[in-house]
Amino acid sequence: MCKEASTTTINPFLGYKKKNASPTRQQKIDLLNARVQKITTKAIQEAKESGEPLALEYVHAQKQMTTLTAGFPVYQLRSALLVYIYAIGSACLIIRGAFLIHPLTTVMCVVTMLVGYDFYSGILHVVFDHPDNISIPILGQPCLEFQWHHAVPYDIVQKDFVDVCGDLNVAVMILIPLYCTTLDLNNGVAMVMGGLKLFMAYFGQLSHKSAHVHGSSQGTWLQKCGLMISPKEHKAHHKPPHDIDFCLIGVCNPLIDDCLRKVGYPPQQMTNEEVKKGRLLVILVCSASWKSNVWR
């Protein structure tokens, strides 16, 4: 496998030439994709010189993305409108549900969803970080972007936060029909936890972004309280082979790390049979997660 690109954080906008103007959201995405092309070109040259196979993230970065298959452009502009609609809808669920239950019950819902989301984010991160999963239809594109984050760690900082949250738009769109048909609007706990599922996902994105930004007062306070993953913890994940600290908040990292050690992670050490078993485990965990959100 070719030598991995440096994970040193740099700012690609220092070369932005238009005087007294900040880059637009689209320009930020375009600059990130330009960085992908530059790193891919270098990786191809290194692979030729070393005779080692090209890593899959570089292989797919040379292909055109389609509806079903992963490829270039790796980074895309997301619908901000959908993010706002989803956030407002979730806030309405939380507020309506909170009025139906005791305040202490609401606090317990928040704590439960915080831990539950962190565990789920770790499982999802493990799946998206596995190179073989780039070939999975539809889900391959987010897998590709996740793995490019190792080569371009500042991508989550340079994108507007609405685009960081927008990376979840497709997943939310898939879940909406499930919620609409199963959510009990007379059950306060169900409504609060249903709304918190999305808010915790957005909070996880904020936690992840804050782990790449040093000096944020709010982020630093939450990191010290253990409610966000710290830059030091997250930096450990960015060191090859990227096999520890997958959770985006960090509470469940010891549990996920211990499980991975027992099944033989990282993926370079896993046989095809072990990969298949791992995917089956993920399917079972995801199924359990969906079932836990079926409120009747």
ZADO-1210 file (C-alpha; in nm, 4 decimals, padded with zeros to 6 digits):
<atoms>
<atom x="00.0000" y="00.0000" z="00.0000" code="MET" pos="1"/>
<atom x="00.1336" y="00.3403" z="-00.0850" code="CYS" pos="2"/>
<atom x="00.2601" y="00.5770" z="00.1799" code="LYS" pos="3"/>
<atom x="-00.0244" y="00.7581" z="00.3460" code="GLU" pos="4"/>
<atom x="-00.0608" y="01.1313" z="00.3029" code="ALA" pos="5"/>
<atom x="00.0497" y="01.3529" z="00.5913" code="SER" pos="6"/>
<atom x="-00.2148" y="01.4339" z="00.8507" code="THR" pos="7"/>
<atom x="-00.0613" y="01.7694" z="00.9391" code="THR" pos="8"/>
<atom x="-00.3356" y="02.0278" z="00.9648" code="THR" pos="9"/>
<atom x="-00.3002" y="02.3034" z="00.7050" code="ILE" pos="10"/>
<atom x="-00.5294" y="02.5743" z="00.5807" code="ASN" pos="11"/>
<atom x="-00.6004" y="02.5538" z="00.2076" code="PRO" pos="12"/>
<atom x="-00.7665" y="02.8957" z="00.2113" code="PHE" pos="13"/>
<atom x="-00.4438" y="03.0861" z="00.2750" code="LEU" pos="14"/>
<atom x="-00.4063" y="03.0978" z="-00.0995" code="GLY" pos="15"/>
<atom x="-00.7555" y="03.2297" z="-00.1627" code="TYR" pos="16"/>
<atom x="-00.6924" y="03.5353" z="-00.3770" code="LYS" pos="17"/>
<atom x="-01.0104" y="03.7369" z="-00.3856" code="LYS" pos="18"/>
<atom x="-00.9447" y="04.0415" z="-00.1662" code="LYS" pos="19"/>
<atom x="-01.1565" y="04.0927" z="00.1468" code="ASN" pos="20"/>
<atom x="-01.3805" y="03.7959" z="00.0662" code="ALA" pos="21"/>
<atom x="-01.4334" y="03.4644" z="00.2380" code="SER" pos="22"/>
<atom x="-01.4792" y="03.1519" z="00.0257" code="PRO" pos="23"/>
<atom x="-01.8356" y="03.0376" z="-00.0253" code="THR" pos="24"/>
<atom x="-01.9558" y="02.6955" z="00.0882" code="ARG" pos="25"/>
<atom x="-01.9164" y="02.5629" z="-00.2657" code="GLN" pos="26"/>
<atom x="-01.5667" y="02.7066" z="-00.2965" code="GLN" pos="27"/>
<atom x="-01.4666" y="02.5375" z="00.0284" code="LYS" pos="28"/>
<atom x="-01.5897" y="02.2040" z="-00.1085" code="ILE" pos="29"/>
<atom x="-01.4097" y="02.2636" z="-00.4393" code="ASP" pos="30"/>
<atom x="-01.0832" y="02.3382" z="-00.2602" code="LEU" pos="31"/>
<atom x="-01.1112" y="02.0173" z="-00.0595" code="LEU" pos="32"/>
<atom x="-01.1694" y="01.8175" z="-00.3784" code="ASN" pos="33"/>
<atom x="-00.8688" y="01.9881" z="-00.5365" code="ALA" pos="34"/>
<atom x="-00.6672" y="01.8683" z="-00.2382" code="ARG" pos="35"/>
<atom x="-00.7974" y="01.5150" z="-00.2979" code="VAL" pos="36"/>
<atom x="-00.6728" y="01.5273" z="-00.6573" code="GLN" pos="37"/>
<atom x="-00.3312" y="01.6543" z="-00.5491" code="LYS" pos="38"/>
<atom x="-00.2879" y="01.3846" z="-00.2828" code="ILE" pos="39"/>
<atom x="-00.4116" y="01.1141" z="-00.5213" code="THR" pos="40"/>
<atom x="-00.1593" y="01.2166" z="-00.7884" code="THR" pos="41"/>
<atom x="00.1206" y="01.1957" z="-00.5323" code="LYS" pos="42"/>
<atom x="-00.0042" y="00.8573" z="-00.4056" code="ALA" pos="43"/>
<atom x="-00.0123" y="00.7161" z="-00.7603" code="ILE" pos="44"/>
<atom x="00.3468" y="00.8246" z="-00.8164" code="GLN" pos="45"/>
<atom x="00.4591" y="00.6721" z="-00.4860" code="GLU" pos="46"/>
<atom x="00.2813" y="00.3446" z="-00.5684" code="ALA" pos="47"/>
<atom x="00.4582" y="00.3271" z="-00.9048" code="LYS" pos="48"/>
<atom x="00.7953" y="00.3859" z="-00.7437" code="GLU" pos="49"/>
<atom x="00.7438" y="00.1368" z="-00.4613" code="SER" pos="50"/>
<atom x="00.5592" y="-00.1260" z="-00.6642" code="GLY" pos="51"/>
<atom x="00.2966" y="-00.1540" z="-00.3906" code="GLU" pos="52"/>
<atom x="-00.0777" y="-00.1582" z="-00.4664" code="PRO" pos="53"/>
<atom x="-00.2644" y="00.1711" z="-00.4510" code="LEU" pos="54"/>
<atom x="-00.4877" y="00.2123" z="-00.1459" code="ALA" pos="55"/>
<atom x="-00.8587" y="00.1840" z="-00.2245" code="LEU" pos="56"/>
<atom x="-00.9391" y="00.5444" z="-00.1281" code="GLU" pos="57"/>
<atom x="-00.7022" y="00.6604" z="-00.4029" code="TYR" pos="58"/>
<atom x="-00.8387" y="00.4073" z="-00.6512" code="VAL" pos="59"/>
<atom x="-01.1959" y="00.5291" z="-00.6031" code="HIS" pos="60"/>
<atom x="-01.0894" y="00.8937" z="-00.6078" code="ALA" pos="61"/>
<atom x="-01.0053" y="00.8412" z="-00.9755" code="GLN" pos="62"/>
<atom x="-01.3533" y="00.7100" z="-01.0573" code="LYS" pos="63"/>
<atom x="-01.6640" y="00.9161" z="-01.1240" code="GLN" pos="64"/>
<atom x="-01.9194" y="00.9017" z="-00.8448" code="MET" pos="65"/>
<atom x="-02.2630" y="00.7660" z="-00.9381" code="THR" pos="66"/>
<atom x="-02.5863" y="00.7208" z="-00.7446" code="THR" pos="67"/>
<atom x="-02.4801" y="00.3708" z="-00.6417" code="LEU" pos="68"/>
<atom x="-02.0992" y="00.3766" z="-00.6479" code="THR" pos="69"/>
<atom x="-01.8376" y="00.5805" z="-00.4642" code="ALA" pos="70"/>
<atom x="-01.6011" y="00.8114" z="-00.6468" code="GLY" pos="71"/>
<atom x="-01.5020" y="01.1683" z="-00.7235" code="PHE" pos="72"/>
<atom x="-01.5955" y="01.4289" z="-00.6105" code="PRO" pos="73"/>
<atom x="-01.5325" y="01.2973" z="-00.2607" code="VAL" pos="74"/>
<atom x="-01.6708" y="01.6101" z="-00.0919" code="TYR" pos="75"/>
<atom x="-02.0111" y="01.7523" z="-00.1831" code="GLN" pos="76"/>
<atom x="-02.2257" y="02.0504" z="-00.0977" code="LEU" pos="77"/>
<atom x="-02.5157" y="01.9391" z="00.1239" code="ARG" pos="78"/>
<atom x="-02.8667" y="02.0780" z="00.1455" code="SER" pos="79"/>
<atom x="-02.8712" y="02.3324" z="00.4283" code="ALA" pos="80"/>
<atom x="-03.2505" y="02.3533" z="00.4025" code="LEU" pos="81"/>
<atom x="-03.2870" y="01.9852" z="00.4888" code="LEU" pos="82"/>
<atom x="-03.0593" y="02.0265" z="00.7912" code="VAL" pos="83"/>
<atom x="-03.2742" y="02.3131" z="00.9222" code="TYR" pos="84"/>
<atom x="-03.5997" y="02.1242" z="00.8581" code="ILE" pos="85"/>
<atom x="-03.4694" y="01.8126" z="01.0333" code="TYR" pos="86"/>
<atom x="-03.3398" y="02.0160" z="01.3292" code="ALA" pos="87"/>
<atom x="-03.6665" y="02.2085" z="01.3729" code="ILE" pos="88"/>
<atom x="-03.8721" y="01.8886" z="01.3470" code="GLY" pos="89"/>
<atom x="-03.6551" y="01.7158" z="01.6071" code="SER" pos="90"/>
<atom x="-03.6717" y="02.0171" z="01.8391" code="ALA" pos="91"/>
<atom x="-04.0508" y="02.0122" z="01.8177" code="CYS" pos="92"/>
<atom x="-04.0554" y="01.6438" z="01.9127" code="LEU" pos="93"/>
<atom x="-03.8284" y="01.7042" z="02.2121" code="ILE" pos="94"/>
<atom x="-04.0250" y="02.0054" z="02.3388" code="ILE" pos="95"/>
<atom x="-04.3646" y="01.8388" z="02.2946" code="ARG" pos="96"/>
<atom x="-04.2456" y="01.5192" z="02.4610" code="GLY" pos="97"/>
<atom x="-04.0787" y="01.7060" z="02.7499" code="ALA" pos="98"/>
<atom x="-04.4104" y="01.8653" z="02.8404" code="PHE" pos="99"/>
<atom x="-04.5604" y="01.5178" z="02.8846" code="LEU" pos="100"/>
<atom x="-04.2995" y="01.3764" z="03.1233" code="ILE" pos="101"/>
<atom x="-04.1168" y="01.4669" z="03.4448" code="HIS" pos="102"/>
<atom x="-03.8045" y="01.6867" z="03.4032" code="PRO" pos="103"/>
<atom x="-03.5892" y="01.4159" z="03.5636" code="LEU" pos="104"/>
<atom x="-03.7156" y="01.1697" z="03.3047" code="THR" pos="105"/>
<atom x="-03.6107" y="01.4132" z="03.0319" code="THR" pos="106"/>
<atom x="-03.2609" y="01.4316" z="03.1831" code="VAL" pos="107"/>
<atom x="-03.2423" y="01.0519" z="03.1897" code="MET" pos="108"/>
<atom x="-03.3440" y="01.0435" z="02.8231" code="CYS" pos="109"/>
<atom x="-03.0622" y="01.2848" z="02.7372" code="VAL" pos="110"/>
<atom x="-02.8026" y="01.0773" z="02.9249" code="VAL" pos="111"/>
<atom x="-02.9299" y="00.7531" z="02.7702" code="THR" pos="112"/>
<atom x="-02.9208" y="00.8906" z="02.4176" code="MET" pos="113"/>
<atom x="-02.5769" y="01.0469" z="02.4712" code="LEU" pos="114"/>
<atom x="-02.4250" y="00.7125" z="02.5669" code="VAL" pos="115"/>
<atom x="-02.6314" y="00.5206" z="02.3110" code="GLY" pos="116"/>
<atom x="-02.5347" y="00.7563" z="02.0307" code="TYR" pos="117"/>
<atom x="-02.1659" y="00.7425" z="02.1250" code="ASP" pos="118"/>
<atom x="-02.1664" y="00.3626" z="02.1108" code="PHE" pos="119"/>
<atom x="-02.3511" y="00.3685" z="01.7794" code="TYR" pos="120"/>
<atom x="-02.1112" y="00.6306" z="01.6364" code="SER" pos="121"/>
<atom x="-01.8191" y="00.4043" z="01.7230" code="GLY" pos="122"/>
<atom x="-01.9757" y="00.1047" z="01.5452" code="ILE" pos="123"/>
<atom x="-02.0631" y="00.3161" z="01.2424" code="LEU" pos="124"/>
<atom x="-01.7140" y="00.4677" z="01.2339" code="HIS" pos="125"/>
<atom x="-01.5558" y="00.1212" z="01.2354" code="VAL" pos="126"/>
<atom x="-01.7719" y="00.0200" z="00.9385" code="VAL" pos="127"/>
<atom x="-01.7065" y="00.3384" z="00.7398" code="PHE" pos="128"/>
<atom x="-01.3311" y="00.3187" z="00.8050" code="ASP" pos="129"/>
<atom x="-01.3015" y="-00.0302" z="00.6549" code="HIS" pos="130"/>
<atom x="-01.1563" y="-00.0015" z="00.2997" code="PRO" pos="131"/>
<atom x="-01.3597" y="-00.2939" z="00.1618" code="ASP" pos="132"/>
<atom x="-01.6848" y="-00.1124" z="00.2429" code="ASN" pos="133"/>
<atom x="-01.6146" y="00.1595" z="-00.0156" code="ILE" pos="134"/>
<atom x="-01.7519" y="-00.0855" z="-00.2729" code="SER" pos="135"/>
<atom x="-02.0920" y="-00.1133" z="-00.0991" code="ILE" pos="136"/>
<atom x="-02.3666" y="00.0515" z="-00.3110" code="PRO" pos="137"/>
<atom x="-02.4924" y="00.3900" z="-00.1823" code="ILE" pos="138"/>
<atom x="-02.3074" y="00.3625" z="00.1517" code="LEU" pos="139"/>
<atom x="-01.9728" y="00.3472" z="-00.0279" code="GLY" pos="140"/>
<atom x="-01.9570" y="00.7261" z="-00.0746" code="GLN" pos="141"/>
<atom x="-01.9732" y="00.8127" z="00.2974" code="PRO" pos="142"/>
<atom x="-01.7173" y="00.5369" z="00.3574" code="CYS" pos="143"/>
<atom x="-01.4888" y="00.7010" z="00.1023" code="LEU" pos="144"/>
<atom x="-01.5271" y="01.0451" z="00.2624" code="GLU" pos="145"/>
<atom x="-01.4644" y="00.8996" z="00.6099" code="PHE" pos="146"/>
<atom x="-01.1404" y="00.7427" z="00.4922" code="GLN" pos="147"/>
<atom x="-01.0261" y="01.0577" z="00.3152" code="TRP" pos="148"/>
<atom x="-01.0654" y="01.2362" z="00.6479" code="HIS" pos="149"/>
<atom x="-00.7481" y="01.0553" z="00.7566" code="HIS" pos="150"/>
<atom x="-00.5554" y="01.2146" z="00.4701" code="ALA" pos="151"/>
<atom x="-00.7333" y="01.5523" z="00.4929" code="VAL" pos="152"/>
<atom x="-00.8069" y="01.5857" z="00.8673" code="PRO" pos="153"/>
<atom x="-00.8914" y="01.9560" z="00.8415" code="TYR" pos="154"/>
<atom x="-01.1856" y="01.8882" z="00.6070" code="ASP" pos="155"/>
<atom x="-01.4397" y="01.8880" z="00.8915" code="ILE" pos="156"/>
<atom x="-01.3058" y="02.2238" z="01.0114" code="VAL" pos="157"/>
<atom x="-01.2940" y="02.3941" z="00.6743" code="GLN" pos="158"/>
<atom x="-01.6472" y="02.2920" z="00.5753" code="LYS" pos="159"/>
<atom x="-01.9330" y="02.4994" z="00.7145" code="ASP" pos="160"/>
<atom x="-02.0969" y="02.3207" z="01.0084" code="PHE" pos="161"/>
<atom x="-02.4240" y="02.2981" z="00.8149" code="VAL" pos="162"/>
<atom x="-02.2405" y="02.0838" z="00.5581" code="ASP" pos="163"/>
<atom x="-02.0887" y="01.8718" z="00.8352" code="VAL" pos="164"/>
<atom x="-02.4415" y="01.8059" z="00.9652" code="CYS" pos="165"/>
<atom x="-02.5613" y="01.7700" z="00.6060" code="GLY" pos="166"/>
<atom x="-02.3418" y="01.4609" z="00.5698" code="ASP" pos="167"/>
<atom x="-02.6197" y="01.2873" z="00.7676" code="LEU" pos="168"/>
<atom x="-02.9021" y="01.3995" z="00.5358" code="ASN" pos="169"/>
<atom x="-02.9345" y="01.0699" z="00.3499" code="VAL" pos="170"/>
<atom x="-02.9373" y="00.8619" z="00.6686" code="ALA" pos="171"/>
<atom x="-03.2034" y="01.0886" z="00.8220" code="VAL" pos="172"/>
<atom x="-03.4124" y="01.0711" z="00.5050" code="MET" pos="173"/>
<atom x="-03.4067" y="00.6908" z="00.5232" code="ILE" pos="174"/>
<atom x="-03.5166" y="00.6928" z="00.8879" code="LEU" pos="175"/>
<atom x="-03.7998" y="00.9465" z="00.8551" code="ILE" pos="176"/>
<atom x="-04.0537" y="00.6962" z="00.7086" code="PRO" pos="177"/>
<atom x="-03.9769" y="00.4587" z="00.9974" code="LEU" pos="178"/>
<atom x="-04.0372" y="00.7309" z="01.2543" code="TYR" pos="179"/>
<atom x="-04.3517" y="00.8588" z="01.0842" code="CYS" pos="180"/>
<atom x="-04.5120" y="00.5140" z="01.0886" code="THR" pos="181"/>
<atom x="-04.4001" y="00.3966" z="01.4343" code="THR" pos="182"/>
<atom x="-04.3607" y="00.6999" z="01.6604" code="LEU" pos="183"/>
<atom x="-04.6282" y="00.7247" z="01.9303" code="ASP" pos="184"/>
<atom x="-04.7123" y="01.0960" z="01.9620" code="LEU" pos="185"/>
<atom x="-04.8796" y="01.0304" z="02.2968" code="ASN" pos="186"/>
<atom x="-04.5634" y="00.8835" z="02.4493" code="ASN" pos="187"/>
<atom x="-04.3447" y="01.1612" z="02.5922" code="GLY" pos="188"/>
<atom x="-04.0377" y="00.9425" z="02.6410" code="VAL" pos="189"/>
<atom x="-04.0593" y="00.8137" z="02.2843" code="ALA" pos="190"/>
<atom x="-04.0887" y="01.1660" z="02.1451" code="MET" pos="191"/>
<atom x="-03.7979" y="01.3045" z="02.3474" code="VAL" pos="192"/>
<atom x="-03.5681" y="01.0148" z="02.2609" code="MET" pos="193"/>
<atom x="-03.6774" y="01.0157" z="01.8976" code="GLY" pos="194"/>
<atom x="-03.5924" y="01.3852" z="01.8650" code="GLY" pos="195"/>
<atom x="-03.2681" y="01.3439" z="02.0603" code="LEU" pos="196"/>
<atom x="-03.1468" y="01.0771" z="01.8178" code="LYS" pos="197"/>
<atom x="-03.0839" y="01.3426" z="01.5520" code="LEU" pos="198"/>
<atom x="-02.9675" y="01.6108" z="01.7948" code="PHE" pos="199"/>
<atom x="-02.7085" y="01.3726" z="01.9398" code="MET" pos="200"/>
<atom x="-02.5904" y="01.2946" z="01.5879" code="ALA" pos="201"/>
<atom x="-02.5421" y="01.6677" z="01.5252" code="TYR" pos="202"/>
<atom x="-02.3748" y="01.7016" z="01.8650" code="PHE" pos="203"/>
<atom x="-02.1427" y="01.4164" z="01.7684" code="GLY" pos="204"/>
<atom x="-02.0480" y="01.6065" z="01.4528" code="GLN" pos="205"/>
<atom x="-01.9791" y="01.9141" z="01.6668" code="LEU" pos="206"/>
<atom x="-01.7695" y="01.7050" z="01.9060" code="SER" pos="207"/>
<atom x="-01.5706" y="01.5665" z="01.6140" code="HIS" pos="208"/>
<atom x="-01.5162" y="01.9124" z="01.4652" code="LYS" pos="209"/>
<atom x="-01.4142" y="02.0564" z="01.8027" code="SER" pos="210"/>
<atom x="-01.1515" y="01.7818" z="01.8384" code="ALA" pos="211"/>
<atom x="-00.9766" y="01.9380" z="01.5377" code="HIS" pos="212"/>
<atom x="-01.0048" y="02.2958" z="01.6662" code="VAL" pos="213"/>
<atom x="-00.7774" y="02.4105" z="01.9468" code="HIS" pos="214"/>
<atom x="-00.8756" y="02.6979" z="02.1743" code="GLY" pos="215"/>
<atom x="-01.2558" y="02.6806" z="02.1503" code="SER" pos="216"/>
<atom x="-01.3776" y="02.7829" z="02.4988" code="SER" pos="217"/>
<atom x="-01.7076" y="02.5926" z="02.4842" code="GLN" pos="218"/>
<atom x="-01.5463" y="02.2884" z="02.3238" code="GLY" pos="219"/>
<atom x="-01.2618" y="02.2869" z="02.5792" code="THR" pos="220"/>
<atom x="-01.5057" y="02.3013" z="02.8722" code="TRP" pos="221"/>
<atom x="-01.7171" y="02.0150" z="02.7359" code="LEU" pos="222"/>
<atom x="-01.4027" y="01.8145" z="02.6593" code="GLN" pos="223"/>
<atom x="-01.2808" y="01.8592" z="03.0177" code="LYS" pos="224"/>
<atom x="-01.6204" y="01.7402" z="03.1414" code="CYS" pos="225"/>
<atom x="-01.5921" y="01.4303" z="02.9236" code="GLY" pos="226"/>
<atom x="-01.8921" y="01.5312" z="02.7113" code="LEU" pos="227"/>
<atom x="-01.6816" y="01.5776" z="02.3967" code="MET" pos="228"/>
<atom x="-01.3804" y="01.3873" z="02.2736" code="ILE" pos="229"/>
<atom x="-01.0574" y="01.5792" z="02.3324" code="SER" pos="230"/>
<atom x="-00.8026" y="01.6630" z="02.0590" code="PRO" pos="231"/>
<atom x="-00.5499" y="01.4398" z="02.2362" code="LYS" pos="232"/>
<atom x="-00.7833" y="01.1388" z="02.2350" code="GLU" pos="233"/>
<atom x="-00.8952" y="01.1930" z="01.8773" code="HIS" pos="234"/>
<atom x="-00.5381" y="01.2437" z="01.7593" code="LYS" pos="235"/>
<atom x="-00.4721" y="00.8824" z="01.8570" code="ALA" pos="236"/>
<atom x="-00.7291" y="00.7729" z="01.5983" code="HIS" pos="237"/>
<atom x="-00.5538" y="00.9722" z="01.3261" code="HIS" pos="238"/>
<atom x="-00.2284" y="00.7825" z="01.3734" code="LYS" pos="239"/>
<atom x="-00.1955" y="00.4821" z="01.1356" code="PRO" pos="240"/>
<atom x="-00.3413" y="00.2217" z="01.1357" code="PRO" pos="241"/>
<atom x="-00.6402" y="00.4233" z="01.2739" code="HIS" pos="242"/>
<atom x="-00.7540" y="00.1340" z="01.4911" code="ASP" pos="243"/>
<atom x="-00.8543" y="00.3013" z="01.8209" code="ILE" pos="244"/>
<atom x="-01.0842" y="00.5771" z="01.9532" code="ASP" pos="245"/>
<atom x="-01.3656" y="00.5540" z="01.6966" code="PHE" pos="246"/>
<atom x="-01.6433" y="00.7102" z="01.9071" code="CYS" pos="247"/>
<atom x="-01.7227" y="01.0741" z="01.8300" code="LEU" pos="248"/>
<atom x="-01.7966" y="01.1722" z="02.1902" code="ILE" pos="249"/>
<atom x="-01.5532" y="00.9301" z="02.3487" code="GLY" pos="250"/>
<atom x="-01.7488" y="00.7828" z="02.6401" code="VAL" pos="251"/>
<atom x="-01.7672" y="00.4372" z="02.4818" code="CYS" pos="252"/>
<atom x="-01.4153" y="00.4255" z="02.3359" code="ASN" pos="253"/>
<atom x="-01.2806" y="00.1760" z="02.5964" code="PRO" pos="254"/>
<atom x="-01.5667" y="-00.0647" z="02.5191" code="LEU" pos="255"/>
<atom x="-01.5335" y="-00.0370" z="02.1404" code="ILE" pos="256"/>
<atom x="-01.1525" y="-00.0601" z="02.1537" code="ASP" pos="257"/>
<atom x="-01.1684" y="-00.3741" z="02.3683" code="ASP" pos="258"/>
<atom x="-01.4185" y="-00.5378" z="02.1315" code="CYS" pos="259"/>
<atom x="-01.1999" y="-00.4589" z="01.8297" code="LEU" pos="260"/>
<atom x="-00.8897" y="-00.6047" z="01.9910" code="ARG" pos="261"/>
<atom x="-01.0794" y="-00.9286" z="02.0512" code="LYS" pos="262"/>
<atom x="-01.1998" y="-00.9608" z="01.6898" code="VAL" pos="263"/>
<atom x="-00.8611" y="-00.8845" z="01.5350" code="GLY" pos="264"/>
<atom x="-00.8893" y="-00.5260" z="01.4149" code="TYR" pos="265"/>
<atom x="-00.7369" y="-00.3433" z="01.2162" code="PRO" pos="266"/>
<atom x="-00.8776" y="-00.4668" z="00.8830" code="PRO" pos="267"/>
<atom x="-00.5333" y="-00.5368" z="00.7369" code="GLN" pos="268"/>
<atom x="-00.5125" y="-00.8240" z="00.9863" code="GLN" pos="269"/>
<atom x="-00.8591" y="-00.9614" z="00.9078" code="MET" pos="270"/>
<atom x="-00.9356" y="-01.2428" z="00.6664" code="THR" pos="271"/>
<atom x="-01.2272" y="-01.2207" z="00.4218" code="ASN" pos="272"/>
<atom x="-01.4235" y="-01.4554" z="00.6474" code="GLU" pos="273"/>
<atom x="-01.3617" y="-01.2295" z="00.9480" code="GLU" pos="274"/>
<atom x="-01.4720" y="-00.9271" z="00.7452" code="VAL" pos="275"/>
<atom x="-01.7975" y="-01.1054" z="00.6553" code="LYS" pos="276"/>
<atom x="-01.8559" y="-01.1931" z="01.0209" code="LYS" pos="277"/>
<atom x="-01.7859" y="-00.8322" z="01.1163" code="GLY" pos="278"/>
<atom x="-02.0403" y="-00.7057" z="00.8630" code="ARG" pos="279"/>
<atom x="-02.2965" y="-00.9534" z="00.9986" code="LEU" pos="280"/>
<atom x="-02.2329" y="-00.8263" z="01.3520" code="LEU" pos="281"/>
<atom x="-02.2810" y="-00.4692" z="01.2334" code="VAL" pos="282"/>
<atom x="-02.6099" y="-00.5624" z="01.0646" code="ILE" pos="283"/>
<atom x="-02.7315" y="-00.7232" z="01.3876" code="LEU" pos="284"/>
<atom x="-02.6275" y="-00.4217" z="01.5965" code="VAL" pos="285"/>
<atom x="-02.7928" y="-00.1821" z="01.3521" code="CYS" pos="286"/>
<atom x="-03.1091" y="-00.3939" z="01.3506" code="SER" pos="287"/>
<atom x="-03.1187" y="-00.3832" z="01.7294" code="ALA" pos="288"/>
<atom x="-03.0703" y="-00.0072" z="01.7165" code="SER" pos="289"/>
<atom x="-03.3600" y="00.0400" z="01.4737" code="TRP" pos="290"/>
<atom x="-03.5855" y="-00.1890" z="01.6797" code="LYS" pos="291"/>
<atom x="-03.5071" y="00.0096" z="01.9945" code="SER" pos="292"/>
<atom x="-03.6535" y="00.3133" z="01.8208" code="ASN" pos="293"/>
<atom x="-03.9817" y="00.1520" z="01.7235" code="VAL" pos="294"/>
<atom x="-04.2212" y="00.3156" z="01.9690" code="TRP" pos="295"/>
<atom x="-04.5704" y="00.1743" z="01.9952" code="ARG" pos="296"/>
</atoms>
